[in-house]
């Protein structure tokens, strides 16, 4: 039996933990990817817990920590760019 998982919350929580500032569409895409990994594992005969661990592992191995946090540009930078 397939358990309902909140993949978006999992991705958002992992991003926050690593300091990555991901836009919502990126969270949505990563969540869909994790759900695909999970679903494929279930189709392949993996138990629910193992399928979930595979998706979690894929997320934990992703380099989200390399995604920079949003930084507010200083007013002088905005004026220089104009």
Secondary structure, 3 states (H helix, E strand, C coil): CCCCCCHHHHHHHHHHHHCCCCCHHHHHHHHHHHHHHHHHHHHCCCCHHHHHHHHHHHHHCCCHHHCCCCCCCCHHHHHHHC
